Every structure is written in structure tokens, then in C-alpha cells.
Amino acid sequence: MAEQTPTPAALDGVRVIELGTLLAGPFCAQLLADFGAEVIKVEPPGVGDPMREWGREKPHGRSLWWPIVARNKKSITLDLRRPEGQELARDLVRGADVVVENFRPGTMERWGLGYDELRALNPGLVMVRVSGFGQTGPYSTQPGYGAIGEAMGGLRYVVGDPSNAPSRTGISIGDSLAGTFAALGALMALRVKDRTGQGQVVDSAIYEAVLALMESLIPEFALGGYVRERTGAILPNIAPSNVYPTSDGQMVLIAANQDTVFRRLAEAMGRAELGTDPQFATHTARGKSQEDLDALISEWSRGHEADALVELLISHSVPVGKVFTAKEMLEDPHYAARQAIVTVAHRTFGEFPMQNVAPRLSDTPGSVRWAGPELGEHTDEVLRGIGVDGSRLGELREAGIV
């Protein structure tokens, strides 16, 4: 039987030079690497990307975040603040399709690595620039981490309980959104390059990436004079859709806000009459009686253990699910069946579990090929590939350039 040739990944043959640090730019490059792009991550000699130190838990003194955000990437060291490092970066760019950077606007230009300079070397180059406020405008040169973008983009104000100050979402969502939009922009720019041979700049601002997800927040105020406020676990006037308690102390989310679905919930509760009760029968009526309805459902849900409650509601075709932590994710049969979590080898941690690639492509799926590399692990390989011989590598190391 003939041996099958592996199907190339979606971005096979695309070379990306990642010059960013921390999260927004590197997350963009992670997404591209997940689908087969060759991502060469450039880090400062000696210390590397600060992400190597991030995370609340650090067994063996190592970050548990780094192996994920740097997965599928090659790491080289290069001092971009020195002319010799900048010249090597230009050599890398000559053979690249995409450069990703998330320094404060103006930094790349100071290093002689602005888009005009790089495009002169490589007219087809796509340069992805991720920053807090974008490359133009009065705020462009201000420092702008993800938290600031979340605040300015409107997300922080609407997250949390109304009795408390604005809250984090619990993850670095602003950075991740900006990185996601940056990756989307890179793919569109590469499509244009396929047609025209010309590259362009992708300008992804964190606050704009957040703003893009803010639904009808702007016209609600501009046309209706309404300011969205924090609403905790509920969406006002959409009921029932909330987290409800169980007898074993777990939390179950029930979303039965459509009329037909609510009637099925009422049947599951043994209270079919609620489905035709004028106080609850319609979407508008349930919205007006949201607190009363949530109290009624909570009283009922407390009489059931979580697993039994979920099974009962599924049998009545009511959308329901437990609120998962990592423990439940690792034990869940649906996660396992779809391989939503994969395990890869890591030289320090051994078997390392992490989230799999998303989305899924039927013919050219992405994959996690290796965990985040050691600092400078691929320096020799990559620099030899652009013509730097062993003698020159030794000189560069001696001088602290790599």
C-alpha cells in the first residue's frame, strides 16, 4: 500500500517574523503558527520575552503560559537596539511574508525597521502592527496595555456586578482580541498579496478590537440616550438566562428565554402552568418579571444535584450546562471526544496539557506541534539559513548581539 503524503497545513510556506513581546502581538503569531506558518520569534539575548516569567503558578520556576503562547514557534535571540542586530533583522525580513510587532508606535522607526524601510527590502511584506491605540491619532504614542484598551473600548464598564467597580473578565481579553483581529488582517493582506504581489500594513489597536465586540452600545446612547451598565450574571429583560444553584453546591446555567423553550423548562419543573401564565408566558412578560422568575427557578434548582438537573433539562431540550473550571474540562467526555485539550511533550514538565487549535478545518487542520521553545533554541538554525556562518555566529555571541 502506497504511503500517503501528509496534507500541507493551511499556512504552510508562510514565514512570519515575530518581533513583539508579552501578549497581543505574540498571540497573533501563535494563531498563524497553529495553522502551519513558520514563526520565528525574535527575543532579546539573555532575558527573552517577559512572558517567559508570567503566570500565577510556576512549577520548577517556569511559566505555564509560555508553552502555550509560544507553541509552534522558533526562538532566536537578537538585540534589536544595536545596529548589528537591526541589520540581521533586515536580512530575516527579506525572506519573510509577515512581520508582527507590538512595540509602542515609533519604536520600529527608531531602529530603522519601520514599514517604509522594510518594504524597500521586500515589497510584498505584510507588516502587522498591534498597539494600544493604533499607529495614528493623538493617543498613538501613549503606552497602552490591554487593560487600558479594555477600559477605553467600553468593556470594563459593563463587566461585573452593578454594586461593584468595573471588573476584569478574568483573562487578558483585550490583548487576545487585538491579536485575533491582527491575525485576521494578516490573512486578508496575504490574500491581496497573492493577487497584486504587494504587501501592506495591518494596524490593530487594542481599544478598537474591544470596541468591535460592543454590539449596539454606541447607537443605544447616541440614538436612545441609554448607557449600558453592569448587570452581573444576567442580561436585563432576557429571562430566564442565569446561573442557578444546586443541592450539591454547584452552578448550572440555564438559558430558556424563548417562549417555546421556556414552556419546556416549565414542564421539566413540573410546573407546566407557568408556560401559559400571563406573568411568564411571553418574552416581554418574563423580562418584566425577571427577578421573580429567577427566584422561582432557583428555589426549584436547589432541590436537585447538578448532574441530575442537567440530565433532566437535556431530556426536555432545554439549553443547560455546568459552569466549568479546568477540572471539569479535563474530565468532560465532549472535550475528550473532540480533543479540545491536547497534550504535548515538554522538556521540563513532561506531558503538558493545553487548549487545542481553533477553529477546525476539515482538510487542512491546524495542530500543536511543539510547546514554547527555549530561549534562542533556533538561533543557529535560522541565522545559518540567511547566510551567517559558524565563525560569524561566534562573533555575534561574543558581542552579545545574539
N, C-alpha and C positions, 0 to 999 in steps of 0.2 A: 504494500500500500504506500502510495506516494506521500512524502512528508508535506504537511500544509505549511505555507508561508504565513507567518503572523501578519495580521492586518495592521497596517500603519495606524498610529494614533491620529486623532483629528488635526493636531497641530505639529505632526511630525515634520521636521525640516525647518521649523521656525526657530530662530535663535534670538533669545532675549537677554539683554544685559541689564541686571538689576543693580541700581546704584543707591537705592533707598535704604532707610533704616526703620526700625520699630515695625509699624503695622500696616498703614494704608497702602504704601507702595509695595511692600513685600507680599501683602495679601493678594494684590492684583497679580503679581508674578506667580504666586502659588497657584492661582486658578489656571493660569496659562500652562504652568508646568504639569498640573494634573492631567491635562489633555495632550501631553506629549511634547510641548515646546522644550527646547534645550535652554534652561535658565541658568545663566552664570551670575551668581551673586557676588558682588564686589564688596569686601569688608575692610575696615581699617586694620592694618597689621597690629598684632599684639592684643587688642581688646575685642575686635569684632563688633557685630551688631549688638546694641544693648538688649535686644530680645533674647539673647542667649542667657540673660540673667533674670528675665521676667517670670512671674508666676508665684502664687501663694505657697505652693508645696514644691520643694526642691530636693527630692531624694538624691543622694550621692552629690549634693551640691549642684545639680544640673537642672535646668529649666525643663518643665514638662510641656511648655508651649512651643519652644523652639523646634522640636522634632516634627511638629505639625506645620507651622507657618513656613518652614524651610524645606519641607519634604520635596523630593524630586528635583532639588536644585544642586548645582555645583558651587562650591565656595572657593573663591580666590581672595587673596589679600592684596591690597593696592592702596597706597597713600595718595589720595586724590588732591591733597593740599600741596603737593610738591610737583614741580614741572615734569620730572621723570615719570611719576605716576599718571599724570594727565596725558602724557604722550602715549603711554601704554593703553590708557582708556580709549584714546582715539583709534589706536590700532585695532582694538576689540570692536569698536563701533563700525569700522569699515566693512566687517563681515556680518553685521547684525541686521535683523529685521526690526527689532523693537528695543528701545531703551526705556526703562521705567525708573523714575526718580521722584522722591517726595521731600526734597530739601526745601527750605524757605526760598521763595522766588528770588532770583538774583544770584543765588549761590553758584549754580552751574555756570552762569555767565562769568562770574569772578574767576572761576577755574579754567576759563577758556573752553568750556564744554556746553555752551548754550546751543540752541537748536540751529541757529544760522551757521555756526562753526561746524557742527556735526553733519548738517545737511550738505555742506560743501564737500565733505568726505564721502557721503552716502546719500544721494538724492532720494532714494526710496525709503529712508529711515522713518519709522513711526516713533515719535517721542511722546511717551505718556508721562504727564506731569501732574502729580497729586499734591494738593496743598490745602491748607485750612480754608482759604478764601478765594482761591483761583489765582491765575497769573496776572490779572489786571484788576483795576479798581483801587479805591483809596485804602482798603484794608490788606491788599495783596502781600505787602512785605511784613505784616504783623505776624508774630508767632501764633499758630492756630492748631492746637491739638484737637483730637476727636471730640473731647468733652465740650470744647468751645463751639465746634461746629454743630454738635447736637443741640446746644443751647440756642445758638443763633438760627438754626434751621427749624426751630419750633418743637422739636421732640421733647426736650427736657421739661418744658412747661406742662405738657399733657400727660406725663408719665408719673404714676404714683397715686397715693391716696389723697383726696382733696383736703384732708385735715393736716397734711404734712407738706414740707417743702418739695419742690420738684425733685424727681428721683432718677438715678441711673436705671437703665434697662437690665443691668446685671452683666452685660457684656460690652465690648468696645464697638458698639453698633455703628457709630459714625465713621470710624476708620474702615470698618468692613464694608459699609455701603459705598464709600468713596472708592475703595479698591475694586468692588464689584462693577461699578459703573465705569471705572478706568479700564478694566478687562474687556467689558462690552465695547467701549470706544476703540480699544486696540484692535479688536476683531473687525469692526466696521472699517477702520482705517486700513487694515491689511486687505480687506476686500476691494477698497478703492485702489490700493497699490497694485493689485492683480490686474485692474483694468487700465490704469494710467502709468504705472511704474513710479509714481510719485508718492512720497511719504507726507506726513502732516503731524501737527501737534494735537494730542488729546489732553484737554485741560479739565481735570476732575477736581472740583472743590468739595471739601467735606460738607460744608453747610448746604450746598446745592444738592448733593446726593441725599442728605436728610430731607431737605425741602421736597424733593421729588416724591417722597413717600407720604406726604402730609395730606393726602386726599383732598377734600374740599375746604380745608382750613382757611385759605385765603378768601375765596368768594363768600364764605359764611360771614366773615367780618365785613368785607368790602361792600357786599350787597345786602346783607342781613343785619349787620351791626352786632353779630354774635361772636364772642371769644370762647373757643373751646377751653374747657377746664379739665383738671384731673378728675377721673371718675373711678379710680381703683380697679376692681375686678370686673366691673360691668360696663356696657355701652348703653348710655341712657336711652330709655324708651324701646330698647330691643330686649324682649323678655319672653321666656326665661333663657338666659345665657349667662351662666355664672359658675363659680366653684362652690360645691356643696359638701357638707361634712358627712362622714360615715361613722358607723358604730365602732370601727377599729382605728379611728383617728386618722384615716387617710383623706385625701381630697379628690373629688371627682368632678370633672367639668361636664356639664350638661348643656347642650345647645339645642333648644326646641322652640325657637322663636317663630317658625312658620305655623300657620293655622293648622294644617294637616298634621304636622309633626307634634304640635302641642296636644292635639287630640290623642295621638298615640301615647304620649307621655302620660296623659290623664288616665288612659286605660291601664298602663303599666302600674300606676299608683293605686289602682283600684278605685279611682275617682272619676269615672268616665263623664259624670255630670259637669265637671269643670270645663270640658271641651265645648259645652253649649251655654255655660253660664255667661250672661251678658258682661260680667266684670272681667272675664278672661278669654272670651271666645274669639276676639279679633286682635290683630296686631296692635291697633291703636289702643284698645281697651287694656291689653296686657301692659303696654307701655305706661299707661296712667296708673296701673296698679302694680308696678314693678316690685316695690318693697313688700307689699302683701303677698305677692306670688312667690317671691324668693323665700320669704319666711315659711310659707306653706310647704314648699318643696324641701327646704332644709329640715323641717320637722319630720317629714316622711323619710328623707335620705338617712337621717341619723338612726333609723331602725334597721339599717342594712349594712353588712360588711361590704367593703369596696368591690371585691371580685364578684360577689353575688349581685350587687347593684348593677355593675357594668354588664354582666351576662343577661340580666333581666331586661335592661333597656335595649341592648342589641337585639334581643328576641322580638322587641316591639319596633325595631327600625328607628330608634331614637339616637341621634349622634351623641356619643358619650366617650369619655376617656379619662384615665387616671392622670394626675399631674406627675410626670416622670422626673426623677433625678437620674444621675448616672447609673445608680444601682439598678433601677428598673430597665434602663436602656440595655444594659449588658445582659439582662435576664430575659428580655422580651422575645417571643418567638417570631414576631414580624420583623423586628430588627435583624434577627439571625437569618431568616429566610431570604431577605433582600441584601444581606451582607452590608447593612448600613454602617456597621463598625467593622473595620478590618484590623488585623494585627500584622505588624511588620517587625523585622529584626532590628535591634538597636544594640550597639556595642557595649553600652553601659547598663541599660535597663533590661536587656534580653528581649522578650516578646513585648512589643509596645502597641497597645490598642489606640485607635483614633478613628474619627469620622471618615467615612469613605468619600469618594468623589461625587459631586452633584453638579449638574443633572446627569442622567443616564442616557447615553447614546446607544442605539441598538446595534450599529455596525462598527463604530469607531469609539468605543467607550474609553473614558479616562481610567487611570489607575494610580495607586500609591506604590511606587517602585522602590523607594527607599526613604528613610527618615532623614530629618535635617542633618547636614554633614558637619564634620569637624571644621574648625576654623582653618581656612587655607588648604583644605584637603585636596583640592583640584588645581592648585596654583600652577604646579609644574605642567600638568596635562594641558591646561588651557593656554598658558603662555608659550609653551613649545608649539602649540597649534598655530600661533601667529608669528612664528619665526624666531622666538627667543631661545637661544641655545643654552646648554648647561653652564658654560662659563659666565654668560651674562646673567643667568639666574642667580649664580653665586654672588656676583657683584651687587645685584639688586637686594639680596638678603643682607649682605654686609652693610649696605647703606640704609637699611630699614625701609626701603620702598615697598617690598613685599614681605 
